[in-house]
Amino acid sequence: MGFKIENNEIYFTRQSEMVRLSVCGKNCIRFQASPNCSIEEQNWTLIPQKADAKARIEDNRAILETGDMRAEIHNNGKVVYYYRGRKIIEEKPELTFGAQIRNYRNIAGNLWKARVTFLPNENERFYGLGHEATDCFDLKGSVIDLRHVNTKCAIPFVYSSLGYGFLWNMPSTGRCELANNRTRWTSDCTKQIDYVVIGGTPREVSSALADLTGHAPVMPHWATGFWQSRLRYETQDEVLSVARRYKELGIPLSVIVIDYFHWTEQGDYKFDPKYWPNPKAMADELHEMGIKLMVSMWPTINEKSENYREMLDNNMLIRTVNGTNKLFDFYGPQALIDPTNQEARKFIWNKLKTNYIDNGVDALWFDEAEPEIHPEHFDNLIMSAGRGDEVGLIYPYYYSRLAHDGMKESGRDDIVTLARCAYTGAQKFGTLVWSGDILSTFESLKAQVKSGLNMAMCGIPWWTTDIGGFYGGDTTSEYFRELIVRWFQYGVFCPVTRLHGSREGHDRTRDIIEPTGGGNELWSFGGEVFEILTGLVELRERLRPYVEKHMKIASENGAPVMRPMFFDYPDDEECYKTGEQYMFGDDILFAPIVNQGQTEKEVYLPEGDWIFARDKRPFEGGRKYSVKAAIDEIIVFVRKGAPVLEIFGDIM
């Protein structure tokens, strides 16, 4: 047992464990520990950065310093972290006499179930861990499964109100407990424990996280406007008729989306020529109207697909330890592609390019990106990158990379891939994450606001929801008509404004095995709602220069466009409690209405001078106000002196 220093990295060995402490960026200290008694170079999606480091041994401990961060490892193996001289994290032994620092249980060979436990900190709050519709803003007291499922995207990163970020650098399934008696991170299957502690304010940590995992590109202009989508446009003529009507009405439309079952068979990756006879001509007409075309792609494939046998024989599909490779039953048993296999990515991209991109499709929608499997036995999966429970969270990262690398090779830079899930680092591939198949209720809307703010702290700045929710919406009901207005108001102040959902009723135009929802265009909800939504689209159009300015900032330094109040006011305790209002860029404070029948809301204004955008009244910060908002009104405050105030008009 003992310490060793090499290249300002600390190594600690004892019976059945080796530990390495290293610097991977300014104010960023990385911890790695393995019961295999050797440290493997498994960066996964991490991009270690060079930074000054000083390591030394003092008495019964070794100390590593970088910037304002310091880590101390004691001779019993316990590690303590300090930021600017203040203790922020301390490991908690699980047994008496300070024993059992970190816990390992062998699964097979060099694979282990592992966990690390930390002491709780008084009055600490946590944010991040991706999105999940739990209606929790502050995650302290929560237990979060580290696994992806529909409506849940697990990004293993949290920001603490004590002024640090914690990145669990392992793509394994597991568990995060932010309990009152401890904080504990558990991996279901790993070769080693690997995490990074990042000291700083929310803005500083977000910048460091972007450096460590990749910067998002600048969102292209076409993606910042209004997106029209529904379940589902069934024919080429239907898509064009909707686009033409928007054009005739003078309503600006940036993107129209073709959902699933436009294909011949799951896994064929091409339009059914019977109903889409000339996709190139369709795309050309849309482009003439200034509209981009996005098309859905699923990772499912079955034996009827023309691509199945070749992909199966060349190990391009997820395999299993036990039983069939048919992991998802959706109108027949379906296997799933394995995007962690480089050859599979190339093969699939060639199909997507030939059948979609070469026919004028501008962007792809990667649905089922978790991937969705039933039952959720990740330990039964074998991917090119490893066992499912060891690497399962990384699946959507390589799924998005599939499109990004292919687009780049084709000379495209305006890459936006809509995905139902993501993993740390996927932002650098132009991944726009949406929150999945959520319910069409006010409770769902309320939860989405908080989910979006937690996602914003995870280093992935492009995020959106199905405006109106995905399922359960009756477009003839007063309830849903109120909901669609309030959700659309929220959608205007999201990174992407995208209308989508499966509405009750149907507009069936052809025989199709999967039911089709009813109309979901602006005119589908009645005349009064149509007028309100049209005004909101016009507002978003006026906001686009502001949105694009902040998308550029997000690309440069990781600051998300939509972010919690504490991001800009880290010293204001009240801002850590306000999960139903947020900053939209540097100058706009938006407070969405999220309850049925609500026409008044309490809003907290932080220190400073604010202008109420609706009537240009000045408000003093540092206190709460009760603000009224009828169904056709929104609650927006603008920082005094900000030019963006000029774009707001009577539609508020």
SEDO-234128 format. One record per residue (C-alpha): z, x, y; residue in three letters. Coordinates in steps of 0.001 Angstrom, whole numbers, plus 524288, in hexadecimal, padded with zeros to 5 digits. Layout:
ZXYala...
This chain:
800008000080000met7FCF28050080D87gly7F4D48055E819F0phe7E87680CEE81CB5lys7E03380D7D82901ile7D18780FF98289Cglu7C8A180E688347Casn7D35A806B483B6Fasn7D4307FD2583029glu7E10A7FB008291Eile7E1807FAB481A4Dtyr7ED917F6348132Fphe7EEE07F6C48047Cthr7F9447F1B17FB83arg7F9C07ECBD7EDB0gln7EE847E31E7EB71ser7E9A47E2B47F97Eglu7E1FF7EA6680380met7E20B7E692811EEval7D9217EAD381CF1arg7DB5D7E83482B6Fleu7CFD07EB1183437ser7CA6D7E7E1841A1val7BE007DFA6841CCcys7BCDF7DCBF85060gly7C43C7DCEA85D2Clys7D17C7D6A885AA8asn7CCFB7D3D284CBEcys7D4A17D8DB84102ile7CFC07D6A58333Aarg7D8A17D5A582765phe7D39E7D7B281990gln7DBC47D82580D2Cala7D7B67D86B7FEF8ser7DF497D7A47F221pro7D3AE7DEE97EC49asn7D9087EADB7F37Acys7CC767EDB27FABEser7C6847E7A4806F3ile7B8BB7E26480572glu7AF327E1E8810D6glu7ADB17D32B81138gln7AAA37CFD781F32asn7A4877C2D581B48trp7A0417BDFC828C5thr7A9047C70D830A9leu7A2957D0FC839B7ile7AD127DB5983C3Dpro7ACB77E10A849FBgln7B0707EE9784E5Elys7BC877EFB8856C9ala7C6F27F99985A2Dasp7D17B7FADC84FD3ala7DDF9802A284E9Clys7E55180391841C6ala7F22280A7883F16arg7FD8580AC2835A7ile80B698091183A9Dglu8173F808FD831B8asp8154F7FE13827BEasn809727F7E982DD6arg7FB7F7FAA183221ala7F6257F5C383F23ile7E8327F2788432Fleu7E4C47EFCB85175glu7D8877EB718587Bthr7D8677E67586664gly7E3EC7DD2C867C5asp7E51A7DAD08591Fmet7EE7A7E1A484FEBarg7F0F97E01F84169ala7FC5A7E5DA839F2glu7FCF77E6CB82B32ile80A517E9A982569his80D4F7F0CD818EFasn80FA97E41181198asn801AB7E00281502gly805077D62981F9Flys7FBFF7D5DB82B73val7FFAD7D18F83941val7F61C7CFB384483tyr7F8B97D0E08531Etyr7F0757CD7685EEAtyr7F4447D35586BF6arg8017B7D6E18663Bgly804857C91086173arg805957C61C852FClys7FB457BC1A84F1Dile7FA687BCAB84032ile803E17C163835F2glu8022F7C0A08274Fglu80C8C7B8EE8200Flys8118E7BDF2812E5pro811E37B38C80862glu81DBD7B90E80126leu82B327BE1480519thr82D767CC1880940phe8204C7CC0981025gly818CC7CBD880355ala80B797C62E7FFEDgln803967C91F80BFFile7F6D47C25F80880arg7F4D07BB877FBA0asn7EA147BD9D7F189tyr7E7047B6DB7E4CBarg7DC0D7BBE67DC3Easn7D1177B27F7D8DDile7C7AB7BB3B7D17Eala7C4697C99E7D220gly7C59D7CE097E048asn7C65A7C03C7E5E4leu7D3387BAE27EAE5trp7D96B7AF0D7F0FFlys7E0317B4BA7FCE9ala7E8767B04680839arg7EF307B5D181419val7FA827AF4B81B28thr7FF037B0DE82948phe80B507ACE78305Dleu809DF7A0F08391Dpro80A837A295847CCasn811E47991085058glu809417904B858B9asn7FCBB7960A85314glu7F07B78D99852E7arg7E41678FE484B02phe7D5E678C0584D37tyr7C97F78E1284584gly7C6C978DB2836C9leu7B9B6786F3838D6gly7B871778498398Dhis7BF1176D98831CDglu7C18775F9883614ala7D05A760678357Athr7D2DB75C4484397asp7DAB8768DE84534cys7D8B97717285114phe7E41E77ACA84FB8asp7E3CF77E4F84143leu7F1E1782F58408Dlys7F81E77B988354Cgly7EB16779BB82E6Dser7E6A277E3382116val7D814780C282089ile7D015782AE81436asp7C67678DD8815BCleu7BAD07870980FBDarg7AEBC78066814D4his7AC007720C81249val7A45A767A881978asn7AAF6765C9826EBthr7B33877211824E9lys7AEDC77FB3828BBcys7B90878A2A825C7ala7B826795AA82F25ile7C3B879E9382BA0pro7C7877A21A8397Dphe7D28279D7784250val7D6277A01C85059tyr7E4BA7A06785359ser7EAF479C138600Fser7F28A7A8DE85F7Dleu7E6137AFEC86335gly7DF367B494856FBtyr7D4AE7B0CC84D50gly7D59F7B1FD83E86phe7C9397B34E8365Dleu7CAB97B1D2827A1trp7BF3B7BA55823B3asn7BD247B4DF8161Amet7B30C7AA7B8127Bpro7BB187A5BB806F0ser7C06879815805B6thr7CEDC7972380853gly7D91E7916B8112Farg7DF1B7937281E9Acys7ECED78E928211Dglu7F0FA78E4182F61leu7FE577891082BE0ala80B04788F283369asn811A9791D882984asn8066A79B76827CFarg7F82679E64829E9thr7F1337A14B81D2Carg7E3217A48D819A9trp7DEE27A37F80B76thr7D25A7A7C7804D3ser7CEB77A1727F7ECasp7C6BE7AD2C7F37Fcys7C5097BA867F9B7thr7C4ED7C90C7F725lys7CD587CBB180316gln7D4467C5AE80EAEile7CC937C7CA81B35asp7CFBB7C293828BBtyr7CE967C6618371Dval7D8797C42F8420Eval7D2767C37284FBEile7DB1D7C40E85BC5gly7D7A27BD638688Dgly7D5777B0F887049thr7CC897A67B86AA7pro7C1247ABF18726Aarg7C3F27B9F486E2Eglu7C59F7B63A85FF0val7B92B7AE1385FFCser7B1C67B9AE86573ser7B7667C2BE85B20ala7B46D7B8DD85074leu7A63B7B83F854D2ala7A5837C71385410asp7ABAB7C6FB8468Eleu7A3717BC148408Bthr797247BB68848D0gly792C97B55F85593his78BD17A85A855D3ala77E247A91185BA8pro77B277A22586863val77881793EE86515met76A3A790C38680Dpro7675478718872DAhis761AC77CF0869A8trp76E9877BA786255ala776F37785686E3Athr7712976AD8870ADgly7723D75DEE86966phe76FF375D9A85AA3trp76B947511F853CCgln76ED774F7F8456Fser77203744EF83BA1arg772E77423082D2Cleu767617420782C1Carg759497428B830D5tyr7516673F61824C0glu74375741EA8291Bthr73B6D74A038325Dgln7377C73DD1839E4asp745B0739DE83BC1glu7495474700841B4val73DE67468984B07leu740667387784F07ser74E6D73BBE852D3val74A4E747D985A50ala73F937406386169arg7490A735D28657Earg7525A73FD586B5Btyr746C67458987294lys742637383A8778Eglu7502C7352387C46leu750FE7422688362gly75D2E7463F87BE2ile75D8375504879F6pro75E047588F86B81leu75F66766A18670Fser75FF37658E8583Aval75CE075B7B84DD8ile7620275D5484016val75C7A759A6832C7ile76753757BE828DEasp767527592781A1Dtyr75EAA752C780FBEphe7527B7557981788his74F4575E9B80C44trp7487675CCF7FF4Ethr754277613D7F737glu76126767B47F9E4gln75E18776377F9BDgly74F91775277FD0Dasp751A77780080B99tyr745DC7708D81082lys74189763A181667phe73D45758A480D74asp72EC4757C881101pro72E7B7492680E65lys737377466E81A21tyr73541752DC821E3trp7268B754D0820A9pro724DF75E4382C07asn731B27648F83053pro72A6976E7E838A8lys72411763BE840A8ala7314975CFE841E6met737B376977846C4ala72C8476C188502Casp72DE075EAF8565Eglu73C967605585790leu73A9D76D7B85E0Chis7311976779867B8glu73C1275E2986B79met74576769A586D18gly74D2676654860CDile7514C76FFD85654lys7517976C44847EAleu75CC676F0B83EA2met75C3376C3D83008val7670F76B32825E9ser768247744881A35met772147732480F2Ftrp776A077DB0805B0pro7755F774337FA43thr76ACF775CF7EFF6ile7685876F497E2E0asn75FCB771377D719glu75517768767DC95lys752DB771DD7E7DCser746F877A917E753glu74FD4785EE7EB2Fasn75AC8783D77E163tyr7563078BED7D5D9arg75284797CD7DDEFglu75F63797997E53Dmet76727795977D8C2leu7605F7A0A77D178asp762617AA087DCD0asn770D77A6E57DEE9asn76EA27A0A97EC34met777AA795487E913leu78677794C97E889ile78AE8797137DAA3arg7975C792797D432thr7A1A37985B7CB5Eval7A28878BF97C361asn79971780727C1D1gly78CE677C917C86Bthr787B47822B7D525asn785D37743F7DA15lys790D5774347E40Bleu78D8E7683F7EC2Cphe7888975B107E789asp78015754C77F1E7phe7756C74C3B7EC42tyr775C2754DA7E06Dgly77CF1761587DCD7pro77A7D76C1D7E6C0gln77BF377ACB7E616ala77E467827C7F29Bleu7771D78E0F7F852ile77E3F79B007F9C7asp77B7F7A04580776pro784737ABF18050Athr779037B0D27FCC4asn76F737B7CF805CFgln763D67B4B37FD1Aglu767757A64F7FD2Cala767D17A67580C0Barg75A447AC7A80C94lys754B67A30B80282phe75A0F796F380934ile7561F79B96816B1trp7480579D4381243asn7481878F0C80DE6lys74E5478A6D81A93leu744DE79241822CFlys738C678DB781B96thr73C6B77F6281AEEasn743F777D7C8279Atyr7433C7887B83190ile7349A78AB182FFAasp732E277C0E83202asn7397577C5A83F47gly747B7779E883BAFval7502B780D0845CBasp75D837813383F66ala7647D77E4F832B5leu770457761682F74trp7782177BCC82432phe77FE97708D81E90asp789A67718381349glu78C8F77F4B81817ala79A4E780A781264glu7945A77F64807EFpro7989A7720F80316glu79C86772CD7F4D7ile7A384769377EBE2his7AD8176BEA7E6E1pro7B1DC776257F0D0glu7B476780D27E6F5his7B04078CD57EE6Fphe7B57E795877E3A4asp7AABB7901E7DAE2asn79FEB7951C7E3C8leu798A77A1EF7E263ile790B77A6667EE23met7898E7B2F07F0A7ser7949C7B6E47F9DFala79F727B4477EFF5gly7A7ED7A99C7EA15arg7A85A79CF57F179gly7B6D879DAA7F44Dasp7B5377ABB67F91Fglu7A9817A97F80220val7A81479AB58036Agly7AA6D799F481213leu79F197A32F814D1ile794BF799F680F2Dtyr791037937981C2Apro7903B7A0D1822BEtyr785247A4FA819CBtyr77F2F7975E81A2Dtyr77D7C798BF828F8ser779067A6CB82777arg76DEC7A1E081EEAleu767CC79ACA82A7Aala76B417A51C83486his7652E7B07D82D56asp759117A8B582A0Fgly7574C7A404837F8met759037B1D883D1Blys74ECE7B709833A8glu745A37AC5B8387Dser7476D7B0D684686gly750617A5D284AB7arg75C0F7A84C853A0asp75FBE79A558578Easp767447984084AF8ile7704678C8D84984val7746C7885483BE2thr77CB377C1883AE1leu7869077DEB82FD8ala79156775A382A20arg799E1781848282Ecys79B5278FB482C41ala7A33879BEB82A09tyr7A7A57A69E8333Ethr79BBF7ADB883872gly791FA7A2B183665ala791147A1308452Agln788667AD3F8460Clys77E177A60E83E1Cphe77CAE79B2284817gly78508791C184020thr7883A784AF84656leu7935777EBF83E73val795847703D83DE0trp7A18A76980838AFser79B7B7625B82D3Egly79B2575446828AAasp7A63A74EBC830C9ile7AA587409383228leu7A5D87380E83D83ser7B327734B284331thr7BB00737DF84F54phe7C4D473EEC846BAglu7B9C1747938421Aser7B54A74A3F85008leu7C31274E19853F4lys7C4087579784898ala7B6C775D9184BC3gln7BB047619085963val7C62576992853D3lys7BDC976ECD848B7ser7B3A7773A785259gly7BDCC77ADA85A62leu7C3537818C84E5Aasn7B59D7854784A29met7B33378AF3857AAala7BDFE794EF85549met7B789799FD848CAcys7AC6B7A1DC84E95gly7A1C4797B784BFFile79E37791E885948pro7934F788A0854E2trp7996F77C0084FE1trp7965976D8185015thr7995976065849B9thr7919B75473845AFasp792B474C6A8521Dile7982B73F5B84DBEgly79CC9744E0840C1gly7949A7455D83479phe798317393882CB4tyr79E0172BCE82EA4gly797B47288483BA5gly7933971A7583DC3asp78A2071B1D8497Bthr78BAD70C8084C19thr79A7C70D0C84D6Bser7A1A770E7585A47glu7AA8371875853E5tyr79F7A721B48508Fphe7987F71FA285D76arg7A4BB723D986495glu7A63672F3985B2Dleu798527341E85CC9ile799F67347B86B8Bval7A6CF73BE086B29arg7A1987452F860C2trp7951F747848685Bphe79D2974ABA87466gln7A424754E886C27tyr7972A759A0866ABgly791F675CA78742Dval79D037667A8759Fphe79AFA76CED86868cys792D97793486640pro7880B7707E860A5val785E97620686366thr7810D75C6C85686arg7803A74E09852B4leu780A074C0D843F3his78610742A6839ECgly783BA738FC82EFDser784F872BB783562arg787A671F1D82E26glu77B827175582B2Fgly76E8471DDE828B1his760F271F7E82E5Aasp75A34721CC82153arg74BF27259A82285thr7496572A43814A5arg74F5F72B088072Aasp7592B7361B80676ile764067392B7FCD2ile76E7973BBF80723glu772517307A81040pro76E147317C81E52thr776CC72DB4829B2gly7735F724F683519gly76E49728C784272gly7755B7339C849A8asn76D557357E855ECglu772867332C863A0leu76CAD72576863A1trp77328721CE856A3ser7805071DC085C4Cphe77CE37134286631gly7780C7134887434gly784EE7166187AFEglu7879F721EB87219val7799D7268F87388phe77B30727A68823Fglu787D972F5D880F8ile7826B738A6876B4leu7760373ADD87E72thr77E4173ED988A15gly785F97482088185leu7798574E9287C8Eval775877507A88AB0glu782D17567E88D9Dleu7815575FE38823Carg773EB7637688754glu779C8766F989480arg7848776EA088DA4leu77B0D7771A885FCarg77AA07828C88F9Fpro7897D782DA88F75tyr789D17820A8808Fval77FB278CC987F4Dglu787207957B888AAlys793207945F88009his78B53795C987381met787087A2E6878DElys795447A64E87BACile798DD7A23D86DC3ala78E827AB6B86896ser793147B6A4870FEglu7A1CD7B61986F18asn7A5147AB8586536gly7AAFE7A1BB86ED2ala7A788794328695Epro7A1A3789EF8725Aval7AB0B77F7686D8Fmet7B8BA7851586CBFarg7C71B7816386D14pro7CE017811987A25met7D64F78CE48768Bphe7CA147954787575phe7C941795A38844Basp7D7CF79396886BDtyr7DED779BAC87C5Cpro7EB9D79C2288422asp7EC9578D62885B7asp7F4E4787CB87ABBglu7EFCA77A0B87D26glu7E1EA77E5E87A07cys7E5D87816A86C06tyr7E9647730B86A18lys7DD5976C6586FA2thr7D3D076A2786480gly7CCFA75E4886A41glu7C76F764F98763Dgln7C0D27721B877A1tyr7B92177B6888010met7AA6277A8487F24phe7A64D787A28846Bgly7ADB978E1C88F64asp7ADB57830289937asp7ADE5775B089269ile7B9F276F1288CE0leu7B6257639888436phe7BF747595D87EC1ala7B87C7505F87519pro7BCEA7428287270ile7BFCB741F5863D5val7C6D87350B86191asn7C171727518602Agln7C31871F3686C61gly7C85E72AA287429gln7C4C172AED88292thr7CF4B73404887C1glu7D399741848837Flys7DDF774B598873Bglu7D7C27584988AE3val7DE6B7653B88D4Etyr7D8B476DE3897FDleu7DCBA77C3589770pro7DFD7783FE8A397glu7D520784478ADCEgly7CD3577ADC8B5E9asp7C513770B38AEE4trp7BAEE766AA8B2F2ile7B97E759BA8ABCAphe7AAF07596A8A934ala7A96174AAA8AA20arg7AD91748EC8B836asp7AF85757138BCB8lys7BE19755228BF5Earg7C646761A18BF74pro7D1817632E8B5D5phe7DC3476D458B572glu7DE4E774528A897gly7EAF0776B28A13Cgly7EDAF7688389DEFarg7E91475C7F89671lys7E17A750FA89BB7tyr7DE0D7439F8965Eser7CF55741E3897CCval7C77273577895B3lys7BA487353188EBEala7B2FF7288A88C03ala7A98B7285E88090ile79EA772E1A888E1asp7A7487387D88F30glu7ABA47460B88AF8ile7B6FE74E9688F14ile7B23A75B7E89486val7B8FF764D289DB6phe7B215770778A398val7B84B77CC58A8ADarg7B7DF77C688B79Elys7AC27783A88BCFDgly7A459783828B04Aala795E8780278B2ABpro7954A777E68A640val79C4676CF28AD99leu78F68769668B408glu78926764748A777ile792BB759368A56Fphe78ED674C008AAA7gly7911F73D718A99Aasp78F9373CC089AC3ile79D67741BE89952met
